[in-house]
Amino acid sequence: YVDELTRMGATIKVEGNSAIIYGTDGLQEQESVHRI
């Protein structure tokens, strides 16, 4: 999901075993397809 979140305007920072996700005032909608 990292690529999709960054395309929508989020910033992701990795610290150790954790990923910290910083959003914006409003994420921009993007079309996405998920494969399971």
C-alpha positions, 0 to 999 in steps of 0.5 A: 500500500505504500505506493498508493498512499504516497500517490495520494499525498502521504509521507511514510517514514520507517523507524526500526520495525515501524512505519510512520505515515503522515497524511495531509489535510486531505488525501487525493482520491486515486483509482487502485486495484488490489490483488489477493 
